[in-house]
């Protein structure tokens, strides 16, 4: 398609405290182009060259935050409520005031960028790399580009940085998964469909290039080249879940095409992980930090919803101080001097302060650490008992008499038990748990009486919960504000095989390749020993409080929109039956907790 000069135009300079250029075309090496908005300071002379913050995504460069998610916008820091505020991206008025140019591009197939819509694909990363290189070469750029954004705008940063585009100087992946398969699409091999479907239906689909009526629905502007027919729109898109459903394993094209090495990342990075992001973001931010090849890398933990903390005044100041150090050469903290500041900044979840309440959550204390995982961690098992207990000691009776605890997958009645719980005694003293958790289980499944199908696989859903001394459950803030447990974990039992020879395999984090060659049979009434990864976490259990481990056959409480309920991925013909946890002389079941010794 020919790019016309009339596509781009500069808005009246008197209208805003910055220069605003709309629908600037960026040519791509495949012969197509994307369109972006450019916001840059009103500066002249030697000060007219600025570092650039670039974002590239499918939510709409012209869709105002107010209209994209009104309830969220109502709670955002007022300093970031502007006409040009957009969901999960840097606010132009703030950053241009501090000497940055902001480039916000529509991903191919969305907004004003023509082409095939395939979000989070190899083409996404190809185009984003070229946008960065283009921005670094503009006359108003100082040649240095930084990446800053939440979720989608954080996840792509890992892959782009591994490609090392010219001009990229630093990244701040804020709650952005780094492993498309393990973090986002298939938790333990189980399709996480509902959340991705919701994101598509509410946020990506309504912004498809050529979709009629966007302006009337306050979803940005109508397409410059005009609307497309329903048939053409359907031919020009694929949803995120479509590919994840079709390709069950990591070597399938949907996942193989976006595979990369975190070790290839060399630029300075600040990875921001939310303890409550236990179904999409948290794991990837931690793994990204651990394995990135950057000499200067930092890991910061936060709490709260995924949308608000990014705009808190104190968090924006941290973003700016980090980016100033590498894009402007103004290091007022020590980011650019290795060892000058501790690389890990924890927030400690102590006390029942409530959930989805930023003011109350601000009570949580912070502490700096020199590494992750914390070197002084003591991995300590708590043993599951067949009577529903959870104890620091093994149950001696279980060593003598084989027993099994039963629950059901796809129960036929409301009173069918879909999960079992194991509860600790009240803690006798305060214990901090910070790090990675593994649960060892001995499990089996069986056919029910008169069941017409024989089950051939088993899904495990695990949840670790916190009970206060008063007996009330302590809830934490989930991604979208839902009450969430401490952490969760998942495993498809046919994909239980671990690769102990992989360089990333650890006793506290079993490595799975998730290949078709890893599939193992699951035969009724055969007992299998499995290690289930729970996502990294932090909680301070105080005297008189308890922990509860739930083990279920389907979704447990606190998942919000992130459900694993796709009927083609979890058909009853495969999974319906009785599930069991086995106890006895050969069957120790435990949860390994990363206990941090008290400094007192």
C-alpha positions as CSV (number, residue, x, y, z in Angstrom):
1,X,0.0,0.0,0.0
2,X,1.3,3.5,-0.9
3,X,1.9,5.7,2.1
4,X,0.6,9.2,1.5
5,X,2.0,12.2,3.2
6,X,-1.5,13.3,4.1
7,X,-1.8,10.3,6.4
8,X,0.1,12.1,9.2
9,X,-0.5,15.6,10.5
10,X,0.5,17.8,13.5
11,X,-2.1,18.9,15.8
12,X,-2.3,22.7,16.6
13,X,0.8,23.3,18.7
14,X,-1.2,25.7,21.0
15,X,-3.6,22.8,22.0
16,X,-1.1,20.9,24.1
17,X,2.1,21.5,26.1
18,X,3.8,19.1,23.7
19,X,4.1,18.5,19.9
20,X,1.5,16.0,18.9
21,X,1.9,14.3,15.5
22,X,-0.9,11.9,14.6
23,X,-0.9,8.9,12.3
24,X,2.8,9.0,11.4
25,X,3.6,6.1,9.0
26,X,6.5,3.8,9.8
27,X,7.7,1.7,6.8
28,X,8.4,-2.0,7.5
29,X,11.0,-4.1,5.7
30,X,8.3,-6.5,4.5
31,X,6.8,-3.7,2.4
32,X,3.9,-2.8,4.6
33,X,3.7,-0.1,7.3
34,X,2.3,0.7,10.7
35,X,1.0,4.0,12.0
36,X,2.0,5.7,15.3
37,X,1.4,8.9,17.2
38,X,4.4,10.9,18.3
39,X,4.3,13.1,21.4
40,X,7.5,15.2,22.0
41,X,8.6,18.2,24.0
42,X,8.4,21.7,22.6
43,X,12.1,22.3,22.5
44,X,14.4,23.9,20.1
45,X,18.2,24.3,19.5
46,X,20.5,21.7,21.1
47,X,17.6,20.4,23.3
48,X,15.4,19.3,20.5
49,X,16.8,15.7,20.5
50,X,15.1,13.5,23.1
51,X,15.2,9.9,24.3
52,X,12.1,7.9,23.2
53,X,9.6,5.7,25.0
54,X,8.1,3.4,22.4
55,X,5.0,1.2,22.8
56,X,3.4,-1.1,20.2
57,X,0.2,-3.0,20.8
58,X,-3.4,-3.8,19.7
59,X,-5.5,-1.8,22.1
60,X,-5.6,1.4,20.1
61,X,-3.2,4.4,20.1
62,X,-6.2,6.7,19.8
63,X,-8.5,5.0,22.3
64,X,-8.7,7.2,25.4
65,X,-8.2,5.5,28.7
66,X,-11.4,7.0,29.9
67,X,-13.4,5.1,27.2
68,X,-11.2,2.0,27.2
69,X,-11.9,1.3,30.9
70,X,-13.8,4.0,32.7
71,X,-13.9,2.4,36.2
72,X,-10.2,2.0,36.2
73,X,-9.6,5.5,34.8
74,X,-11.7,6.9,37.6
75,X,-9.2,5.6,40.2
76,X,-6.0,6.5,38.3
77,X,-3.5,9.0,39.8
78,X,-5.0,12.4,38.6
79,X,-1.6,13.4,37.2
80,X,-2.1,10.8,34.6
81,X,-5.7,11.5,33.6
82,X,-5.4,13.3,30.3
83,X,-6.9,13.3,26.8
84,X,-4.0,11.3,25.6
85,X,-3.8,8.8,28.4
86,X,-4.1,5.2,27.1
87,X,-4.5,1.9,28.8
88,X,-1.3,0.4,30.2
89,X,1.1,2.9,28.5
90,X,3.1,6.0,29.6
91,X,1.3,9.3,29.8
92,X,2.6,11.7,27.2
93,X,2.0,14.9,29.3
94,X,4.2,13.5,32.1
95,X,7.0,12.1,30.1
96,X,7.3,15.0,27.6
97,X,7.5,17.4,30.6
98,X,10.5,15.4,31.7
99,X,12.3,15.5,28.3
100,X,11.1,12.3,26.6
101,X,9.4,11.7,23.3
102,X,6.6,9.1,23.4
103,X,5.9,7.0,20.3
104,X,2.6,5.0,20.5
105,X,2.0,2.6,17.6
106,X,-1.0,0.6,16.5
107,X,0.0,-3.1,16.0
108,X,-0.5,-4.5,12.5
109,X,-4.2,-5.3,11.9
110,X,-5.4,-2.9,14.6
111,X,-6.3,0.8,14.8
112,X,-4.8,2.6,11.8
113,X,-2.2,-0.1,10.9
114,X,-3.4,-2.4,8.0
115,X,-2.7,-6.1,7.8
116,X,-3.4,-9.4,9.4
117,X,-4.2,-9.2,13.1
118,X,-2.2,-11.9,15.0
119,X,-1.4,-10.5,18.5
120,X,1.7,-11.6,20.3
121,X,3.0,-13.4,17.2
122,X,6.4,-13.4,15.5
123,X,5.2,-10.6,13.3
124,X,4.4,-8.5,16.4
125,X,8.0,-8.7,17.5
126,X,9.4,-8.1,14.0
127,X,7.4,-4.9,13.6
128,X,8.2,-3.7,17.2
129,X,11.9,-4.1,16.5
130,X,11.6,-2.0,13.4
131,X,9.6,0.7,15.2
132,X,12.4,1.0,17.8
133,X,15.0,1.3,15.1
134,X,12.9,3.9,13.2
135,X,12.4,5.9,16.4
136,X,16.2,5.9,17.2
137,X,16.9,7.4,13.7
138,X,14.5,10.3,13.8
139,X,15.8,13.9,13.9
140,X,14.1,14.6,17.2
141,X,15.5,11.4,18.8
142,X,18.8,11.3,20.8
143,X,19.2,7.7,19.4
144,X,18.2,6.0,22.6
145,X,14.9,4.1,23.0
146,X,13.4,2.8,26.2
147,X,10.4,0.4,26.7
148,X,7.8,1.0,29.4
149,X,4.4,-0.5,29.7
150,X,2.1,-2.9,31.5
151,X,1.0,-6.5,30.6
152,X,0.9,-6.7,26.8
153,X,3.2,-3.7,26.6
154,X,5.5,-5.5,29.1
155,X,5.4,-9.0,27.7
156,X,6.7,-8.0,24.3
157,X,9.6,-6.2,25.8
158,X,11.4,-9.4,26.7
159,X,11.2,-10.8,23.2
160,X,12.2,-7.5,21.6
161,X,15.2,-7.0,23.9
162,X,16.4,-10.5,23.0
163,X,16.5,-9.4,19.3
164,X,18.7,-6.4,20.3
165,X,17.3,-3.8,17.9
166,X,19.6,-0.8,17.2
167,X,18.8,2.0,19.6
168,X,17.3,0.0,22.4
169,X,18.8,1.3,25.7
170,X,16.7,0.0,28.6
171,X,13.5,-1.9,29.3
172,X,10.9,-1.8,32.1
173,X,8.6,-4.8,31.6
174,X,5.9,-4.1,34.2
175,X,3.8,-7.1,34.9
176,X,4.6,-8.7,31.6
177,X,4.9,-12.5,31.1
178,X,8.1,-13.7,29.6
179,X,7.1,-17.2,28.6
180,X,4.1,-17.3,26.2
181,X,3.4,-21.0,26.8
182,X,4.0,-21.4,30.6
183,X,2.9,-18.0,31.9
184,X,0.0,-17.0,29.6
185,X,-1.5,-19.7,27.5
186,X,-1.0,-23.1,29.1
187,X,-0.5,-23.3,32.8
188,X,1.1,-26.6,33.6
189,X,-0.1,-27.7,30.1
190,X,-3.7,-26.7,30.8
191,X,-5.2,-24.1,28.4
192,X,-5.9,-20.8,30.2
193,X,-8.6,-19.8,27.8
194,X,-11.2,-17.6,29.5
195,X,-8.9,-14.6,30.4
196,X,-7.3,-14.5,26.9
197,X,-10.8,-14.7,25.3
198,X,-12.0,-11.8,27.5
199,X,-8.9,-9.7,26.5
200,X,-9.6,-10.4,22.9
201,X,-13.4,-9.7,23.1
202,X,-13.1,-6.5,25.2
203,X,-9.8,-5.0,24.2
204,X,-8.4,-6.3,20.9
205,X,-11.3,-7.4,18.7
206,X,-13.1,-4.0,19.0
207,X,-10.0,-2.3,17.6
208,X,-9.4,-4.3,14.5
209,X,-8.3,-2.4,11.4
210,X,-11.3,-1.8,9.1
211,X,-14.0,-2.4,11.8
212,X,-16.8,0.0,11.2
213,X,-18.2,2.3,13.8
214,X,-15.2,2.6,16.1
215,X,-15.5,6.4,16.5
216,X,-19.2,6.1,17.3
217,X,-18.3,3.7,20.1
218,X,-15.4,5.9,21.4
219,X,-12.9,3.3,20.3
220,X,-10.6,5.7,18.5
221,X,-11.1,6.9,15.0
222,X,-12.7,5.1,12.1
223,X,-10.1,3.5,9.7
224,X,-8.5,6.0,7.3
225,X,-8.8,3.7,4.3
226,X,-12.4,2.9,5.1
227,X,-14.3,-0.1,6.6
228,X,-13.9,-3.7,5.7
229,X,-16.7,-6.2,5.2
230,X,-17.4,-8.8,7.9
231,X,-15.9,-11.5,5.6
232,X,-12.7,-9.6,5.1
233,X,-12.4,-8.8,8.8
234,X,-12.7,-12.5,9.6
235,X,-10.1,-13.4,7.0
236,X,-7.7,-10.8,8.5
237,X,-7.5,-12.0,12.1
238,X,-6.8,-14.9,14.5
239,X,-7.5,-14.8,18.2
240,X,-4.8,-15.6,20.8
241,X,-6.7,-18.6,22.0
242,X,-7.2,-20.0,18.5
243,X,-3.5,-20.8,18.2
244,X,-3.0,-21.8,21.8
245,X,-5.9,-24.3,21.5
246,X,-4.6,-25.8,18.2
247,X,-1.0,-26.1,19.4
248,X,-0.9,-28.0,22.6
249,X,2.9,-28.2,22.9
250,X,5.8,-25.8,22.8
251,X,7.1,-27.1,19.5
252,X,3.8,-26.2,17.8
253,X,4.2,-23.3,15.4
254,X,2.2,-20.8,17.5
255,X,4.8,-21.2,20.4
256,X,7.9,-22.1,18.5
257,X,7.7,-19.0,16.3
258,X,8.0,-16.8,19.4
259,X,10.5,-18.8,21.3
260,X,13.7,-17.0,22.3
261,X,16.5,-17.0,24.8
262,X,16.2,-14.7,27.8
263,X,20.0,-14.9,28.0
264,X,20.2,-12.9,24.8
265,X,18.8,-9.8,26.6
266,X,21.8,-7.5,27.3
267,X,20.2,-4.1,28.0
268,X,19.6,-2.8,31.5
269,X,16.2,-4.0,32.8
270,X,13.9,-3.3,35.7
271,X,11.4,-6.1,36.0
272,X,8.3,-5.2,38.1
273,X,6.4,-8.2,39.4
274,X,3.0,-8.2,41.3
275,X,2.5,-10.8,44.0
276,X,-1.1,-10.9,43.1
277,X,-0.6,-11.6,39.4
278,X,-0.8,-15.4,39.9
279,X,-2.5,-16.3,36.7
280,X,-0.7,-14.3,34.0
281,X,2.2,-12.0,34.9
282,X,4.0,-12.8,38.1
283,X,5.9,-15.9,37.0
284,X,7.3,-14.4,33.9
285,X,8.6,-11.3,35.5
286,X,10.6,-13.4,38.0
287,X,11.9,-15.8,35.5
288,X,12.8,-13.0,33.2
289,X,14.9,-11.4,35.9
290,X,16.6,-14.6,36.8
291,X,17.6,-15.6,33.3
292,X,18.2,-12.4,31.4
293,X,21.8,-11.9,30.3
294,X,21.8,-8.2,31.4
295,X,24.7,-7.1,33.5
296,X,22.5,-4.5,35.1
297,X,19.2,-6.0,36.1
298,X,16.7,-5.3,38.9
299,X,13.6,-7.0,40.3
300,X,10.9,-5.0,42.1
301,X,7.8,-6.5,43.7
302,X,4.5,-4.6,44.1
303,X,0.9,-5.4,45.1
304,X,-2.5,-4.2,44.0
305,X,-4.4,-4.4,40.8
306,X,-2.4,-4.6,37.6
307,X,-3.7,-1.3,36.2
308,X,-3.2,1.3,39.0
309,X,0.3,0.9,40.6
310,X,2.0,1.8,37.3
311,X,0.7,5.3,37.7
312,X,1.3,5.8,41.4
313,X,3.6,8.9,41.9
314,X,6.3,6.9,43.8
315,X,6.3,4.2,41.1
316,X,6.5,6.7,38.2
317,X,9.5,8.3,40.0
318,X,11.2,4.9,40.1
319,X,10.4,4.4,36.4
320,X,11.9,7.8,35.5
321,X,15.0,7.5,37.7
322,X,15.8,4.2,36.0
323,X,15.2,5.4,32.5
324,X,17.0,8.7,33.1
325,X,20.1,6.7,34.1
326,X,20.3,4.9,30.8
327,X,18.6,7.2,28.3
328,X,19.7,10.6,29.6
329,X,22.8,9.7,31.5
330,X,21.4,11.2,34.7
331,X,21.8,8.6,37.4
332,X,20.6,10.0,40.7
333,X,20.1,6.5,42.4
334,X,22.9,4.3,41.3
335,X,21.1,2.1,38.6
336,X,24.1,2.3,36.2
337,X,26.7,1.3,38.8
338,X,26.7,-2.4,39.5
339,X,26.4,-3.1,43.2
340,X,25.6,0.5,44.1
341,X,22.0,-0.6,45.1
342,X,20.6,-4.0,45.9
343,X,19.0,-5.6,42.8
344,X,15.9,-7.0,44.5
345,X,13.2,-4.8,46.2
346,X,10.6,-6.9,48.1
347,X,7.2,-5.9,49.5
348,X,6.2,-8.1,52.4
349,X,2.6,-9.2,52.7
350,X,2.1,-9.1,56.4
351,X,-1.3,-8.7,58.2
352,X,-4.9,-8.8,57.0
353,X,-5.2,-5.3,55.5
354,X,-7.9,-6.2,53.0
355,X,-7.8,-6.4,49.2
356,X,-8.2,-4.0,46.3
357,X,-7.5,-1.2,48.7
358,X,-4.3,0.7,47.7
359,X,-4.3,2.8,50.9
360,X,-4.4,-0.2,53.2
361,X,-1.9,-2.1,51.0
362,X,0.6,0.8,51.4
363,X,1.1,-0.5,55.0
364,X,3.1,-3.5,53.7
365,X,6.8,-3.0,54.5
366,X,9.6,-3.1,52.0
367,X,13.0,-4.8,52.2
368,X,16.0,-4.9,49.9
369,X,17.8,-8.2,48.9
370,X,21.0,-8.9,47.0
371,X,19.7,-11.8,45.0
372,X,16.8,-13.9,43.9
373,X,16.0,-16.5,45.1
374,X,17.1,-15.2,48.5
375,X,20.4,-17.0,49.4
376,X,19.4,-17.7,53.0
377,X,16.2,-19.5,52.0
378,X,15.5,-22.7,53.9
379,X,13.3,-24.9,51.8
380,X,11.2,-26.6,54.4
381,X,8.6,-29.3,53.8
382,X,5.1,-29.3,55.4
383,X,3.6,-32.8,55.1
384,X,0.0,-33.5,54.0
385,X,-1.9,-35.9,56.3
386,X,-4.8,-38.1,55.2
387,X,-7.0,-36.6,57.9
388,X,-6.7,-33.2,56.2
389,X,-3.8,-31.9,58.3
390,X,-0.7,-30.1,57.2
391,X,2.3,-30.4,59.5
392,X,6.0,-29.9,59.8
393,X,6.2,-33.5,60.7
394,X,5.3,-36.7,58.8
395,X,2.2,-38.6,60.0
396,X,3.5,-41.9,61.4
397,X,0.1,-43.6,61.0
398,X,0.3,-42.9,57.3
399,X,3.5,-45.0,57.1
400,X,1.7,-48.0,58.3
401,X,-1.7,-48.0,56.7
402,X,-2.2,-47.1,53.0
403,X,-5.0,-44.6,52.5
404,X,-6.3,-42.3,49.9
405,X,-8.3,-39.1,49.9
406,X,-10.9,-38.8,47.1
407,X,-12.4,-35.9,45.2
408,X,-14.2,-35.8,41.9
409,X,-13.6,-34.3,38.4
410,X,-16.8,-33.2,36.7
411,X,-19.1,-34.2,39.5
412,X,-22.7,-35.0,38.7
413,X,-24.3,-33.5,41.8
414,X,-23.9,-30.3,43.8
415,X,-22.6,-32.2,46.8
416,X,-19.8,-33.9,44.9
417,X,-16.5,-32.8,46.4
418,X,-14.4,-31.2,43.6
419,X,-11.4,-30.5,45.8
420,X,-9.8,-31.5,49.1
421,X,-8.1,-29.3,51.7
422,X,-5.1,-29.7,54.0
423,X,-4.9,-27.3,56.9
424,X,-2.0,-26.6,59.2
425,X,-2.2,-26.1,63.0
426,X,-1.9,-22.5,64.2
427,X,1.7,-21.3,63.7
428,X,3.5,-21.1,67.0
429,X,5.7,-18.2,65.8
430,X,6.0,-15.8,62.8
431,X,7.3,-17.4,59.6
432,X,8.2,-15.5,56.4
433,X,7.7,-17.5,53.2
434,X,9.3,-15.8,50.2
435,X,10.3,-17.6,47.0
436,X,9.4,-20.7,44.9
437,X,7.1,-23.5,46.1
438,X,6.9,-27.1,44.9
439,X,4.2,-29.6,46.0
440,X,5.0,-33.3,45.8
441,X,1.8,-35.5,45.4
442,X,1.1,-39.1,44.9
443,X,-2.1,-39.2,42.8
444,X,-4.3,-41.4,40.8
445,X,-7.7,-41.4,39.1
446,X,-10.4,-44.0,38.5
447,X,-13.7,-44.6,36.8
448,X,-16.9,-44.1,38.8
449,X,-19.5,-46.7,39.2
450,X,-21.6,-46.9,36.0
451,X,-19.5,-44.3,34.3
452,X,-19.8,-44.9,30.5
453,X,-16.3,-43.5,29.7
454,X,-12.9,-44.3,31.2
455,X,-10.8,-41.3,32.2
456,X,-7.4,-41.1,30.5
457,X,-5.9,-37.9,32.0
458,X,-6.0,-35.7,35.1
459,X,-5.7,-32.0,35.7
460,X,-4.4,-30.7,39.0
461,X,-5.4,-27.2,40.3
462,X,-3.7,-26.2,43.5
463,X,-4.2,-23.1,45.8
464,X,-2.3,-22.0,48.9
465,X,-4.5,-20.0,51.3
466,X,-3.9,-17.9,54.4
467,X,-6.2,-18.0,57.5
468,X,-6.0,-15.3,60.2
469,X,-5.9,-16.1,63.9
470,X,-9.6,-15.1,64.0
471,X,-10.4,-17.8,61.5
472,X,-11.1,-15.4,58.6
473,X,-9.4,-16.0,55.3
474,X,-6.8,-13.4,54.4
475,X,-7.4,-12.3,50.8
476,X,-4.9,-10.5,48.5
477,X,-5.6,-8.4,45.5
478,X,-5.8,-10.4,42.2
479,X,-5.0,-9.0,38.8
480,X,-8.4,-7.4,38.2
481,X,-9.2,-6.7,41.9
482,X,-10.7,-10.1,42.8
483,X,-9.9,-11.6,46.2
484,X,-7.0,-14.0,45.6
485,X,-5.2,-16.6,47.7
486,X,-1.5,-16.6,48.4
487,X,-0.6,-18.4,45.2
488,X,-1.7,-21.1,42.7
489,X,-0.3,-23.9,40.7
490,X,-1.4,-26.2,37.9
491,X,-0.4,-29.5,36.2
492,X,-1.8,-31.8,33.5
493,X,-0.7,-35.2,34.7
494,X,0.0,-36.6,31.2
495,X,2.7,-33.8,31.0
496,X,4.2,-34.6,34.4
497,X,7.6,-35.5,32.9
498,X,10.4,-33.2,34.1
499,X,13.8,-32.5,32.4
500,X,16.3,-32.7,35.2
501,X,19.2,-32.1,32.7
502,X,17.9,-28.8,31.6
503,X,20.1,-25.9,32.8
504,X,17.0,-24.2,34.3
505,X,15.9,-27.2,36.4
506,X,16.1,-26.6,40.1
507,X,14.9,-28.6,43.1
508,X,12.7,-25.6,43.9
509,X,11.5,-25.2,40.3
510,X,11.1,-28.4,38.2
511,X,11.6,-27.8,34.5
512,X,9.2,-29.2,32.0
513,X,9.7,-29.0,28.2
514,X,6.0,-29.5,27.3
515,X,6.7,-31.4,24.1
516,X,4.5,-34.0,22.4
517,X,7.3,-36.5,23.2
518,X,6.8,-35.8,26.9
519,X,3.3,-37.1,27.0
520,X,3.0,-40.1,29.4
521,X,0.0,-42.4,29.9
522,X,-2.4,-41.9,32.8
523,X,-4.0,-45.2,33.6
524,X,-6.8,-45.6,36.0
525,X,-5.8,-46.7,39.5
526,X,-2.1,-46.4,38.8
527,X,-0.3,-44.1,41.3
528,X,1.9,-41.4,39.9
529,X,4.3,-39.2,41.8
530,X,4.2,-35.6,40.5
531,X,5.9,-32.3,41.5
532,X,3.7,-29.3,41.0
533,X,5.1,-25.8,40.6
534,X,3.3,-23.1,42.5
535,X,4.0,-19.6,41.3
536,X,6.6,-17.6,43.4
537,X,5.1,-15.8,46.3
538,X,5.5,-14.0,49.6
539,X,3.5,-14.1,52.8
540,X,4.3,-13.6,56.5
541,X,2.3,-16.1,58.5
542,X,2.0,-14.7,62.1
543,X,1.6,-16.5,65.3
544,X,-1.9,-18.1,65.6
545,X,-2.4,-18.1,61.8
546,X,-2.8,-21.1,59.4
547,X,-2.0,-22.2,55.9
548,X,-4.4,-24.2,53.8
549,X,-3.5,-26.2,50.6
550,X,-6.4,-27.0,48.3
551,X,-6.1,-29.7,45.6
552,X,-8.8,-29.8,43.0
553,X,-9.9,-31.1,39.6
554,X,-11.1,-27.8,38.3
555,X,-10.9,-24.1,38.9
556,X,-10.5,-23.0,42.5
557,X,-11.6,-19.8,44.1
558,X,-9.7,-16.6,43.4
559,X,-9.1,-17.0,39.7
560,X,-11.2,-14.1,38.5
561,X,-11.5,-14.0,34.7
562,X,-8.6,-16.4,34.2
563,X,-10.5,-19.7,34.0
564,X,-9.3,-23.0,32.5
565,X,-12.7,-24.2,31.1
566,X,-12.3,-24.8,27.4
567,X,-14.4,-27.9,26.6
568,X,-12.1,-29.0,23.8
569,X,-9.1,-28.9,26.1
570,X,-10.8,-30.4,29.1
571,X,-13.4,-32.8,27.7
572,X,-15.4,-34.9,30.2
573,X,-14.7,-38.0,28.2
574,X,-11.0,-37.6,29.1
575,X,-11.1,-36.1,32.6
576,X,-14.3,-37.2,34.3
577,X,-13.8,-39.6,37.2
578,X,-12.6,-39.9,40.8
579,X,-9.3,-38.4,41.7
580,X,-7.2,-39.5,44.6
581,X,-4.2,-38.4,46.8
582,X,-2.5,-41.5,48.2
583,X,-0.8,-41.9,51.6
584,X,1.2,-44.6,53.1
585,X,4.8,-46.0,53.5
586,X,5.7,-45.2,49.9
587,X,3.7,-42.1,49.5
588,X,5.0,-38.9,51.1
589,X,3.0,-35.8,50.1
590,X,4.5,-32.4,51.0
591,X,4.7,-28.8,50.1
592,X,8.2,-27.3,50.1
593,X,8.1,-23.8,51.5
594,X,10.8,-21.2,51.0
595,X,11.2,-20.1,54.6
596,X,13.3,-17.0,55.3
597,X,15.0,-17.1,58.7
598,X,14.3,-14.2,61.0
599,X,17.1,-11.7,61.2
600,X,16.6,-11.2,64.9
